[in-house]
């Protein structure tokens, strides 16, 4: 399965727009991404585990998992638990929202692995910020 950076960006936007310090996957805008559909659940689990692997989300209570457990038949059991974006996760979400970043990731870096996607997003986001700072200082 390939990483869908647009899917991740949309998921992170829901999390950022949430009015609590943590979020749960039964949130009204996240639940339709997985409820009553095994294929959608597979997609959500895949992307949430990528986010966890990269240190972008974690269990809000400090314990290990993010609420998914694999079963022998290939399915998942889901525990709806509080999760949170880490500081790195907030930066990643912010960088994805900067002009041109998502487009570059979807085109020039579409075959990159998970840690490369994060590094590229951080680098592209930093370049956008540098440009804004230069413009602000010179204008």
HELIX and SHEET records of a PDB file:
HELIX    1   1 UNK A    5  UNK A   17  1                                  13    
HELIX    2   2 UNK A   31  UNK A   33  5                                   3    
HELIX    3   3 UNK A   38  UNK A   53  1                                  16    
HELIX    4   4 UNK A   87  UNK A   97  1                                  11    
HELIX    5   5 UNK A  101  UNK A  107  1                                   7    
HELIX    6   6 UNK A  114  UNK A  138  1                                  25    
SHEET    1   A 2 UNK A  57  UNK A  59  0                                        
SHEET    2   A 2 UNK A  83  UNK A  85 -1                                        
SHEET    1   B 2 UNK A  68  UNK A  70  0                                        
SHEET    2   B 2 UNK A  76  UNK A  78 -1                                        
END                                                                             
